[in-house]
Amino acid sequence: MAAPDKKMLAELTKLRTEINRHNRLYYVDDNPAIPDAEYDRLFDRLLEIERQFPELVTPDSPSQRVGAPVSKKFETVQHRVPMLSLQKVTSEDEFEQFDRRVREGLETTGEIEYVTEPKLDGLAVELVYEQGLFVLGSTRGDGKSGENITVNLRTLETVPLSLSEETAKRYPLLEVRGEVIIRKSAFARLNDTLEADNLPPLANPRNAAAGSLRQLDSSVTASRPLMFYAYGISDTDPESLDRHQRVMELLRHEGFLINDLIAPTTGTEGVGRAFETLQSAREQLDYEIDGMVVKVDRFAQQTILGQISRAPRWAVAWKFAAETAQTVVEQIEFSVGRTGVITPVVQLEPVRVSGVTVTHASLHNEDELRRLDVRPGDTVTVRRAGDVIPEVVDVDKAKRSTNTKAVKMPIQCPSCRGSITRTEGEAAHRCLNPACLAQLERRLFHFASKSGFDIEGLGGKLARQLIDKELVRNPADLFFLTKEQLLPLDLMAEKKAQNLLNAIDHSRATPLPHLIYALGIPGVGEAAAGLLAGQFETFERFENIPVEELTAVNGIGPTIAAGIEDFLANEGNQSMLKRMREGGVQFPVFQSPAATGKLAGKTFVITGTLSQPRGYFKNLIEEHGGKVASAVSAKTDYLLGGADAGSKLAKARKLGTTIIDEFGLEQLLNNTNN
């Protein structure tokens, strides 16, 4: 086959440039410049050349958006910088409290410069560009890691496959974050198409976007009208960019779709006006939003403010008040949770609330059941709290039938018929039977969840079968399952059984925070499990720790500490832990990400005027395992000093503390033997 000549190469370059330009005009600027037929002609010619010379196909060619072979599963990828969630506010007072905390953190009484933008209701993703090429795309996941959906994201016309040479040179690694959505009008057309093909319609645009992105067959993703809106980058100190606004201008220039309603504003009054304006425009928008995101504009200030466990201190989501709708109660049932809590649940005639079909709502406990006095047949007002959790807010008693009776809490567990009790001072009723199958099913699902032992393939249906067949009476029994036991189960084939056993085997080495979370100790969620693992480092030390040491852990209060003590003292739980050890669970030593850092075990004090805010250097030191103290002492290893260092410098010299400048810190980080 003859090699392509210069004329062919020039035509190929021109075609790609033209097609990318028209993609941007059509999908980003909403301003098409040529008819569809002319666009198709250009694209067909591109495909013709690439078929003739396949060696010329590059990852950033427009032809590479058409999808790929069906994937078997999504691999997990780690985010270099965690994708944090946002704290929420729901009123002017709550936002003013947020603004006060920001000003206190920045030690200023002046008004803060913010950027406001619509909070799109879609799926958060990250796009990684190396040397200007799109190389990795992932979901937010748990914030630390997500699913690799690169192939699917490549099919989106609003995801640039490459960046300009100038940007690629300046930012050889650029991680762009944003939201993938389906617009309302496109969603309606998509459902019309599905119904015409005798397929069930999708529930709402958000679920449709999330489901479309997680298709194992990327050609399905390519057929869906998905849009990627960029809302930022992972770094808060990018070269030559000092504000969030500048980043958004750069991303717009690179061809990313940026929301037109992003705007700078100043102080609480300006943010309040922006929220009112956005709320008024909400119904007219062609996409779903559930509030407004407010960010501190200046990156230097973001660095000083830092973050808490899962959220930045420099941004907040101001949520809209929940929308409501009326419907009729069909019946009231009682569910049993993994800790034995009995919860009244209202089954409803299906009703649309905030774009989602609601069929049930929790009443939480007996007090709420009595307060609302909800009865079968009642007309009720429901809303989605935080636009997520369905709840009953009111009963229209004028429409109530005269022959209804108040619903009472059961005196026996609806699952096992065991006794129920309500402890004084608590709102919850609990089933006391440790062998209750409903509790076991939910404990098993919690135990195997992604935040627990992460046993892929162990869903609710399989959990019920394992319990019904008496193969599992305790989560620890999972580690003794055999293929011979699994194969007779419904929908269980040889390969599926082996995959489950492989997942169970892999889970035996689960990290300590996941292990603690999986046990289902009352009050111990993911954050608390991480705190406990970091504090005690081994499970043996954790399970033998006195309650007074538990309460000394920052973030662990007396209620959680008492729950841990009760859990570990329970004979059934002790038996489960013993059986887990017998089943090969490793109970590993906790490994902090910073434990092996280049500055691990070193204590720093920062003083004087430096090239960046002190918060920047504090974060840098802590990211590499070091600690930052506020005062110089005999335990201080290094004083990081800048201009006008003052009394701390004098004390460091007196104590013989090693004094370094910014260059010295850089040398420490580059030196593998310090």
VOKOLBA-931127 format. One record per residue (C-alpha): residue number from 1; x, z, y. Coordinates in steps of 0.05 Angstrom, whole numbers. Layout:
BEGIN
<NUM; <X; Z; Y>>
...
END
This chain:
BEGIN
<1; <0; 0; 0>>
<2; <27; -19; 68>>
<3; <43; 36; 117>>
<4; <0; 42; 180>>
<5; <30; 6; 240>>
<6; <35; 33; 311>>
<7; <-30; -1; 332>>
<8; <-68; 33; 275>>
<9; <-37; 101; 292>>
<10; <-56; 93; 365>>
<11; <-127; 74; 346>>
<12; <-132; 135; 301>>
<13; <-108; 182; 356>>
<14; <-157; 151; 406>>
<15; <-215; 157; 356>>
<16; <-202; 230; 344>>
<17; <-196; 245; 418>>
<18; <-260; 207; 434>>
<19; <-300; 239; 377>>
<20; <-277; 309; 397>>
<21; <-295; 294; 470>>
<22; <-365; 271; 450>>
<23; <-374; 331; 404>>
<24; <-360; 376; 463>>
<25; <-406; 338; 509>>
<26; <-462; 341; 458>>
<27; <-455; 410; 427>>
<28; <-422; 451; 482>>
<29; <-441; 418; 548>>
<30; <-509; 393; 524>>
<31; <-493; 328; 561>>
<32; <-485; 270; 512>>
<33; <-452; 209; 541>>
<34; <-465; 156; 487>>
<35; <-523; 139; 440>>
<36; <-522; 167; 369>>
<37; <-511; 97; 341>>
<38; <-447; 89; 382>>
<39; <-422; 158; 360>>
<40; <-436; 138; 287>>
<41; <-396; 74; 296>>
<42; <-335; 114; 321>>
<43; <-341; 164; 264>>
<44; <-349; 110; 211>>
<45; <-286; 75; 237>>
<46; <-248; 141; 233>>
<47; <-269; 151; 161>>
<48; <-250; 79; 144>>
<49; <-179; 89; 170>>
<50; <-171; 156; 135>>
<51; <-196; 128; 69>>
<52; <-146; 71; 76>>
<53; <-89; 119; 95>>
<54; <-105; 188; 65>>
<55; <-36; 214; 84>>
<56; <-59; 211; 157>>
<57; <-116; 262; 147>>
<58; <-100; 326; 185>>
<59; <-136; 394; 183>>
<60; <-160; 385; 254>>
<61; <-190; 316; 243>>
<62; <-265; 312; 259>>
<63; <-275; 285; 189>>
<64; <-257; 353; 159>>
<65; <-323; 385; 180>>
<66; <-363; 354; 124>>
<67; <-355; 411; 74>>
<68; <-317; 425; 11>>
<69; <-327; 436; -64>>
<70; <-371; 495; -83>>
<71; <-334; 562; -80>>
<72; <-342; 615; -134>>
<73; <-336; 674; -87>>
<74; <-309; 696; -19>>
<75; <-242; 731; -18>>
<76; <-232; 791; 27>>
<77; <-185; 785; 86>>
<78; <-159; 840; 132>>
<79; <-169; 836; 207>>
<80; <-102; 843; 243>>
<81; <-139; 881; 298>>
<82; <-203; 917; 276>>
<83; <-268; 885; 298>>
<84; <-300; 947; 328>>
<85; <-374; 959; 335>>
<86; <-404; 980; 402>>
<87; <-435; 1045; 424>>
<88; <-507; 1037; 447>>
<89; <-546; 1060; 508>>
<90; <-621; 1050; 519>>
<91; <-633; 1073; 590>>
<92; <-604; 1075; 660>>
<93; <-586; 1149; 651>>
<94; <-548; 1134; 588>>
<95; <-510; 1077; 620>>
<96; <-493; 1121; 680>>
<97; <-464; 1172; 631>>
<98; <-422; 1116; 600>>
<99; <-399; 1094; 670>>
<100; <-381; 1167; 686>>
<101; <-338; 1172; 623>>
<102; <-303; 1107; 642>>
<103; <-287; 1131; 712>>
<104; <-263; 1198; 686>>
<105; <-219; 1163; 635>>
<106; <-189; 1119; 690>>
<107; <-185; 1178; 738>>
<108; <-221; 1141; 793>>
<109; <-283; 1153; 836>>
<110; <-289; 1079; 855>>
<111; <-338; 1030; 825>>
<112; <-316; 996; 761>>
<113; <-311; 920; 754>>
<114; <-352; 900; 693>>
<115; <-372; 836; 657>>
<116; <-442; 830; 629>>
<117; <-466; 782; 576>>
<118; <-527; 774; 530>>
<119; <-520; 809; 463>>
<120; <-532; 752; 415>>
<121; <-569; 769; 351>>
<122; <-528; 732; 299>>
<123; <-467; 742; 254>>
<124; <-401; 764; 285>>
<125; <-340; 725; 261>>
<126; <-267; 717; 277>>
<127; <-229; 650; 282>>
<128; <-153; 652; 274>>
<129; <-111; 598; 307>>
<130; <-37; 591; 289>>
<131; <5; 543; 330>>
<132; <-60; 516; 357>>
<133; <-92; 500; 289>>
<134; <-154; 535; 261>>
<135; <-128; 567; 197>>
<136; <-175; 625; 180>>
<137; <-246; 646; 194>>
<138; <-279; 710; 170>>
<139; <-340; 754; 178>>
<140; <-336; 820; 214>>
<141; <-349; 858; 149>>
<142; <-335; 932; 156>>
<143; <-292; 920; 218>>
<144; <-226; 927; 181>>
<145; <-237; 871; 132>>
<146; <-286; 814; 123>>
<147; <-301; 754; 79>>
<148; <-261; 690; 84>>
<149; <-311; 636; 104>>
<150; <-261; 587; 134>>
<151; <-289; 527; 97>>
<152; <-359; 540; 121>>
<153; <-338; 553; 193>>
<154; <-301; 487; 194>>
<155; <-368; 452; 188>>
<156; <-392; 478; 255>>
<157; <-384; 428; 311>>
<158; <-377; 485; 361>>
<159; <-314; 511; 326>>
<160; <-254; 473; 354>>
<161; <-206; 455; 297>>
<162; <-147; 454; 344>>
<163; <-127; 478; 413>>
<164; <-90; 443; 469>>
<165; <-14; 438; 465>>
<166; <-6; 482; 526>>
<167; <-49; 538; 497>>
<168; <-18; 532; 428>>
<169; <51; 540; 459>>
<170; <32; 599; 502>>
<171; <-9; 634; 448>>
<172; <20; 615; 380>>
<173; <-28; 666; 349>>
<174; <-98; 669; 379>>
<175; <-156; 705; 346>>
<176; <-222; 685; 377>>
<177; <-284; 726; 364>>
<178; <-357; 709; 373>>
<179; <-426; 703; 345>>
<180; <-456; 650; 301>>
<181; <-530; 638; 314>>
<182; <-586; 589; 304>>
<183; <-627; 573; 365>>
<184; <-702; 586; 363>>
<185; <-721; 513; 369>>
<186; <-672; 492; 315>>
<187; <-697; 548; 270>>
<188; <-768; 523; 276>>
<189; <-746; 453; 257>>
<190; <-706; 480; 199>>
<191; <-766; 517; 171>>
<192; <-810; 455; 179>>
<193; <-759; 416; 138>>
<194; <-756; 470; 84>>
<195; <-832; 474; 79>>
<196; <-837; 398; 75>>
<197; <-790; 402; 15>>
<198; <-834; 457; -17>>
<199; <-780; 509; -4>>
<200; <-795; 579; 23>>
<201; <-784; 587; 99>>
<202; <-730; 632; 126>>
<203; <-749; 699; 155>>
<204; <-716; 697; 224>>
<205; <-658; 662; 261>>
<206; <-608; 718; 250>>
<207; <-618; 722; 174>>
<208; <-617; 646; 172>>
<209; <-550; 643; 208>>
<210; <-519; 698; 164>>
<211; <-545; 667; 100>>
<212; <-523; 597; 120>>
<213; <-452; 620; 135>>
<214; <-447; 656; 68>>
<215; <-466; 596; 25>>
<216; <-418; 584; -32>>
<217; <-433; 510; -24>>
<218; <-406; 492; 45>>
<219; <-447; 427; 47>>
<220; <-509; 472; 54>>
<221; <-475; 506; 114>>
<222; <-459; 438; 143>>
<223; <-533; 419; 140>>
<224; <-555; 480; 180>>
<225; <-559; 479; 257>>
<226; <-508; 535; 268>>
<227; <-476; 548; 336>>
<228; <-413; 590; 350>>
<229; <-411; 627; 417>>
<230; <-344; 657; 434>>
<231; <-345; 725; 467>>
<232; <-271; 745; 469>>
<233; <-205; 751; 433>>
<234; <-173; 806; 392>>
<235; <-116; 824; 440>>
<236; <-126; 863; 504>>
<237; <-59; 845; 535>>
<238; <-53; 769; 528>>
<239; <4; 737; 567>>
<240; <-16; 718; 639>>
<241; <-89; 739; 628>>
<242; <-106; 804; 662>>
<243; <-182; 802; 656>>
<244; <-237; 787; 605>>
<245; <-264; 735; 654>>
<246; <-198; 697; 650>>
<247; <-201; 696; 575>>
<248; <-271; 667; 576>>
<249; <-248; 613; 625>>
<250; <-190; 595; 578>>
<251; <-237; 592; 517>>
<252; <-286; 548; 556>>
<253; <-229; 502; 575>>
<254; <-209; 497; 501>>
<255; <-279; 472; 482>>
<256; <-311; 537; 458>>
<257; <-385; 547; 473>>
<258; <-391; 604; 524>>
<259; <-457; 635; 543>>
<260; <-479; 612; 612>>
<261; <-505; 682; 629>>
<262; <-438; 717; 626>>
<263; <-425; 745; 695>>
<264; <-380; 794; 732>>
<265; <-413; 854; 766>>
<266; <-392; 919; 799>>
<267; <-417; 990; 789>>
<268; <-479; 1019; 757>>
<269; <-527; 987; 807>>
<270; <-500; 917; 794>>
<271; <-503; 927; 719>>
<272; <-574; 954; 725>>
<273; <-597; 892; 763>>
<274; <-563; 847; 712>>
<275; <-600; 882; 656>>
<276; <-668; 875; 690>>
<277; <-655; 801; 703>>
<278; <-635; 789; 631>>
<279; <-695; 827; 604>>
<280; <-742; 785; 647>>
<281; <-710; 720; 622>>
<282; <-708; 742; 548>>
<283; <-772; 706; 525>>
<284; <-752; 641; 558>>
<285; <-684; 638; 524>>
<286; <-676; 591; 464>>
<287; <-638; 644; 424>>
<288; <-651; 715; 401>>
<289; <-619; 772; 439>>
<290; <-628; 847; 430>>
<291; <-595; 872; 493>>
<292; <-535; 864; 540>>
<293; <-462; 877; 528>>
<294; <-424; 910; 585>>
<295; <-347; 908; 585>>
<296; <-295; 935; 632>>
<297; <-264; 871; 660>>
<298; <-190; 890; 670>>
<299; <-148; 893; 606>>
<300; <-101; 946; 635>>
<301; <-162; 992; 643>>
<302; <-186; 975; 573>>
<303; <-118; 996; 545>>
<304; <-120; 1063; 582>>
<305; <-190; 1078; 558>>
<306; <-173; 1061; 485>>
<307; <-223; 1072; 429>>
<308; <-257; 1124; 385>>
<309; <-265; 1119; 310>>
<310; <-305; 1054; 307>>
<311; <-319; 1033; 379>>
<312; <-281; 1018; 443>>
<313; <-290; 1066; 502>>
<314; <-290; 1007; 550>>
<315; <-353; 970; 526>>
<316; <-424; 987; 509>>
<317; <-487; 952; 485>>
<318; <-547; 965; 529>>
<319; <-605; 953; 481>>
<320; <-675; 930; 499>>
<321; <-734; 975; 485>>
<322; <-762; 959; 417>>
<323; <-820; 910; 414>>
<324; <-884; 935; 382>>
<325; <-941; 905; 341>>
<326; <-1005; 930; 308>>
<327; <-1021; 926; 234>>
<328; <-1059; 963; 179>>
<329; <-1033; 1014; 130>>
<330; <-1043; 992; 58>>
<331; <-1018; 1056; 24>>
<332; <-968; 1113; 30>>
<333; <-916; 1122; -24>>
<334; <-860; 1171; -35>>
<335; <-788; 1149; -49>>
<336; <-732; 1190; -79>>
<337; <-662; 1184; -49>>
<338; <-595; 1195; -82>>
<339; <-592; 1267; -58>>
<340; <-663; 1281; -82>>
<341; <-696; 1277; -14>>
<342; <-769; 1256; -19>>
<343; <-788; 1208; 37>>
<344; <-859; 1185; 54>>
<345; <-860; 1109; 63>>
<346; <-918; 1070; 94>>
<347; <-934; 1004; 61>>
<348; <-962; 956; 114>>
<349; <-998; 891; 119>>
<350; <-942; 843; 139>>
<351; <-932; 837; 214>>
<352; <-879; 803; 258>>
<353; <-840; 851; 302>>
<354; <-780; 828; 343>>
<355; <-775; 765; 302>>
<356; <-777; 800; 234>>
<357; <-833; 808; 184>>
<358; <-844; 883; 173>>
<359; <-878; 907; 109>>
<360; <-861; 981; 106>>
<361; <-836; 1038; 150>>
<362; <-806; 1106; 135>>
<363; <-840; 1170; 160>>
<364; <-776; 1209; 146>>
<365; <-806; 1276; 125>>
<366; <-868; 1321; 121>>
<367; <-865; 1341; 194>>
<368; <-869; 1268; 217>>
<369; <-924; 1255; 166>>
<370; <-965; 1312; 195>>
<371; <-950; 1295; 268>>
<372; <-974; 1224; 261>>
<373; <-1027; 1239; 209>>
<374; <-1021; 1169; 181>>
<375; <-1073; 1151; 127>>
<376; <-1087; 1090; 84>>
<377; <-1130; 1040; 122>>
<378; <-1106; 1064; 191>>
<379; <-1090; 1015; 246>>
<380; <-1019; 1033; 270>>
<381; <-969; 1010; 322>>
<382; <-900; 995; 293>>
<383; <-834; 979; 324>>
<384; <-763; 967; 301>>
<385; <-720; 1024; 326>>
<386; <-658; 994; 357>>
<387; <-689; 927; 337>>
<388; <-670; 944; 265>>
<389; <-707; 1001; 230>>
<390; <-784; 995; 225>>
<391; <-821; 1057; 247>>
<392; <-893; 1078; 261>>
<393; <-901; 1102; 333>>
<394; <-976; 1111; 340>>
<395; <-1041; 1114; 301>>
<396; <-1105; 1084; 331>>
<397; <-1152; 1138; 307>>
<398; <-1211; 1106; 342>>
<399; <-1208; 1052; 289>>
<400; <-1202; 1101; 231>>
<401; <-1255; 1102; 176>>
<402; <-1295; 1167; 170>>
<403; <-1282; 1178; 96>>
<404; <-1205; 1181; 98>>
<405; <-1166; 1244; 80>>
<406; <-1099; 1269; 105>>
<407; <-1040; 1252; 60>>
<408; <-1000; 1311; 34>>
<409; <-930; 1315; 6>>
<410; <-928; 1315; -70>>
<411; <-914; 1379; -108>>
<412; <-876; 1341; -162>>
<413; <-822; 1288; -158>>
<414; <-855; 1219; -162>>
<415; <-800; 1195; -209>>
<416; <-785; 1251; -258>>
<417; <-844; 1299; -245>>
<418; <-793; 1354; -233>>
<419; <-804; 1410; -182>>
<420; <-797; 1397; -107>>
<421; <-773; 1448; -56>>
<422; <-763; 1451; 19>>
<423; <-706; 1496; 40>>
<424; <-720; 1541; 100>>
<425; <-693; 1509; 163>>
<426; <-692; 1439; 134>>
<427; <-743; 1383; 145>>
<428; <-732; 1350; 77>>
<429; <-765; 1362; 10>>
<430; <-719; 1353; -49>>
<431; <-725; 1341; -123>>
<432; <-681; 1393; -158>>
<433; <-674; 1355; -223>>
<434; <-601; 1331; -229>>
<435; <-623; 1283; -285>>
<436; <-676; 1249; -242>>
<437; <-671; 1175; -256>>
<438; <-689; 1153; -186>>
<439; <-633; 1195; -157>>
<440; <-584; 1170; -209>>
<441; <-602; 1097; -194>>
<442; <-588; 1107; -120>>
<443; <-525; 1148; -132>>
<444; <-499; 1094; -178>>
<445; <-512; 1040; -126>>
<446; <-478; 1083; -72>>
<447; <-419; 1098; -119>>
<448; <-407; 1024; -133>>
<449; <-418; 1001; -61>>
<450; <-365; 964; -20>>
<451; <-347; 1028; 18>>
<452; <-343; 1066; -48>>
<453; <-311; 1040; -112>>
<454; <-329; 968; -92>>
<455; <-351; 947; -162>>
<456; <-373; 875; -151>>
<457; <-432; 853; -194>>
<458; <-464; 921; -200>>
<459; <-529; 912; -162>>
<460; <-595; 949; -163>>
<461; <-625; 911; -222>>
<462; <-565; 922; -266>>
<463; <-561; 995; -246>>
<464; <-633; 1005; -269>>
<465; <-619; 971; -336>>
<466; <-558; 1015; -348>>
<467; <-599; 1076; -335>>
<468; <-661; 1053; -375>>
<469; <-617; 1037; -435>>
<470; <-583; 1105; -428>>
<471; <-515; 1073; -421>>
<472; <-502; 1111; -356>>
<473; <-526; 1182; -342>>
<474; <-471; 1196; -291>>
<475; <-430; 1149; -247>>
<476; <-368; 1168; -287>>
<477; <-400; 1135; -348>>
<478; <-385; 1067; -315>>
<479; <-312; 1075; -335>>
<480; <-330; 1078; -409>>
<481; <-375; 1016; -413>>
<482; <-357; 963; -465>>
<483; <-374; 889; -470>>
<484; <-414; 903; -533>>
<485; <-459; 950; -493>>
<486; <-468; 901; -435>>
<487; <-483; 836; -472>>
<488; <-553; 856; -496>>
<489; <-576; 868; -424>>
<490; <-621; 819; -388>>
<491; <-586; 759; -356>>
<492; <-519; 785; -382>>
<493; <-472; 731; -410>>
<494; <-402; 737; -436>>
<495; <-368; 717; -372>>
<496; <-412; 761; -328>>
<497; <-399; 821; -373>>
<498; <-324; 809; -371>>
<499; <-325; 801; -295>>
<500; <-361; 868; -288>>
<501; <-311; 903; -334>>
<502; <-254; 872; -294>>
<503; <-285; 898; -229>>
<504; <-293; 968; -259>>
<505; <-221; 967; -283>>
<506; <-196; 946; -215>>
<507; <-237; 1001; -181>>
<508; <-200; 1055; -219>>
<509; <-146; 1051; -165>>
<510; <-194; 1055; -106>>
<511; <-163; 1086; -43>>
<512; <-176; 1161; -32>>
<513; <-224; 1152; 28>>
<514; <-267; 1106; -14>>
<515; <-266; 1154; -72>>
<516; <-289; 1213; -29>>
<517; <-345; 1171; 2>>
<518; <-368; 1146; -66>>
<519; <-383; 1216; -91>>
<520; <-443; 1220; -45>>
<521; <-428; 1288; -15>>
<522; <-483; 1305; 35>>
<523; <-461; 1290; 106>>
<524; <-396; 1255; 85>>
<525; <-400; 1183; 108>>
<526; <-343; 1133; 115>>
<527; <-314; 1164; 178>>
<528; <-315; 1235; 150>>
<529; <-285; 1211; 84>>
<530; <-228; 1179; 122>>
<531; <-216; 1243; 162>>
<532; <-215; 1286; 99>>
<533; <-168; 1239; 62>>
<534; <-120; 1236; 120>>
<535; <-121; 1312; 128>>
<536; <-112; 1333; 56>>
<537; <-76; 1271; 27>>
<538; <-92; 1287; -46>>
<539; <-159; 1298; -79>>
<540; <-132; 1359; -116>>
<541; <-118; 1393; -49>>
<542; <-185; 1371; -21>>
<543; <-226; 1398; -79>>
<544; <-192; 1466; -76>>
<545; <-190; 1476; -1>>
<546; <-224; 1538; 29>>
<547; <-285; 1525; 73>>
<548; <-250; 1553; 134>>
<549; <-196; 1499; 129>>
<550; <-250; 1446; 123>>
<551; <-283; 1468; 188>>
<552; <-215; 1465; 222>>
<553; <-213; 1390; 211>>
<554; <-232; 1355; 276>>
<555; <-299; 1321; 263>>
<556; <-320; 1364; 204>>
<557; <-371; 1416; 225>>
<558; <-397; 1477; 188>>
<559; <-457; 1440; 158>>
<560; <-414; 1385; 127>>
<561; <-363; 1437; 104>>
<562; <-417; 1477; 70>>
<563; <-443; 1414; 37>>
<564; <-374; 1398; 10>>
<565; <-365; 1469; -16>>
<566; <-433; 1467; -52>>
<567; <-419; 1398; -81>>
<568; <-351; 1418; -109>>
<569; <-378; 1484; -137>>
<570; <-433; 1448; -176>>
<571; <-419; 1447; -251>>
<572; <-450; 1378; -259>>
<573; <-405; 1349; -205>>
<574; <-344; 1383; -236>>
<575; <-362; 1351; -302>>
<576; <-368; 1283; -269>>
<577; <-299; 1290; -236>>
<578; <-269; 1310; -303>>
<579; <-301; 1250; -337>>
<580; <-276; 1203; -282>>
<581; <-205; 1227; -296>>
<582; <-215; 1217; -370>>
<583; <-240; 1146; -354>>
<584; <-175; 1128; -319>>
<585; <-194; 1138; -246>>
<586; <-127; 1150; -211>>
<587; <-145; 1197; -153>>
<588; <-88; 1168; -112>>
<589; <-48; 1201; -57>>
<590; <-73; 1180; 12>>
<591; <-29; 1128; 46>>
<592; <-39; 1125; 121>>
<593; <-26; 1057; 151>>
<594; <21; 1092; 198>>
<595; <56; 1134; 145>>
<596; <109; 1082; 132>>
<597; <114; 1056; 203>>
<598; <181; 1049; 238>>
<599; <166; 1109; 282>>
<600; <135; 1152; 228>>
<601; <149; 1227; 238>>
<602; <176; 1217; 308>>
<603; <145; 1251; 370>>
<604; <148; 1218; 438>>
<605; <132; 1240; 509>>
<606; <118; 1186; 561>>
<607; <133; 1196; 635>>
<608; <147; 1157; 699>>
<609; <125; 1088; 722>>
<610; <130; 1034; 669>>
<611; <114; 960; 666>>
<612; <48; 973; 630>>
<613; <-2; 1031; 634>>
<614; <19; 1092; 592>>
<615; <-40; 1080; 546>>
<616; <-7; 1014; 526>>
<617; <56; 1049; 502>>
<618; <17; 1106; 470>>
<619; <-22; 1056; 428>>
<620; <43; 1018; 411>>
<621; <78; 1082; 387>>
<622; <18; 1106; 346>>
<623; <8; 1037; 314>>
<624; <79; 1045; 286>>
<625; <69; 1115; 259>>
<626; <94; 1157; 318>>
<627; <60; 1213; 355>>
<628; <53; 1222; 430>>
<629; <53; 1291; 461>>
<630; <36; 1311; 532>>
<631; <95; 1358; 544>>
<632; <169; 1360; 526>>
<633; <188; 1412; 474>>
<634; <241; 1426; 422>>
<635; <200; 1383; 374>>
<636; <203; 1322; 419>>
<637; <246; 1266; 389>>
<638; <245; 1216; 446>>
<639; <226; 1216; 520>>
<640; <203; 1146; 541>>
<641; <219; 1147; 616>>
<642; <206; 1100; 673>>
<643; <218; 1103; 749>>
<644; <205; 1171; 782>>
<645; <205; 1208; 715>>
<646; <208; 1277; 749>>
<647; <207; 1345; 715>>
<648; <196; 1320; 644>>
<649; <261; 1281; 648>>
<650; <298; 1343; 672>>
<651; <270; 1385; 615>>
<652; <287; 1331; 564>>
<653; <359; 1331; 588>>
<654; <362; 1407; 584>>
<655; <336; 1406; 512>>
<656; <381; 1349; 491>>
<657; <322; 1303; 476>>
<658; <339; 1229; 466>>
<659; <318; 1191; 529>>
<660; <299; 1118; 523>>
<661; <270; 1064; 568>>
<662; <225; 1006; 549>>
<663; <284; 967; 522>>
<664; <304; 1027; 480>>
<665; <234; 1030; 450>>
<666; <237; 957; 433>>
<667; <304; 969; 397>>
<668; <272; 1025; 357>>
<669; <216; 979; 336>>
<670; <264; 924; 317>>
<671; <311; 971; 279>>
<672; <291; 980; 206>>
<673; <340; 1039; 196>>
<674; <318; 1087; 250>>
END
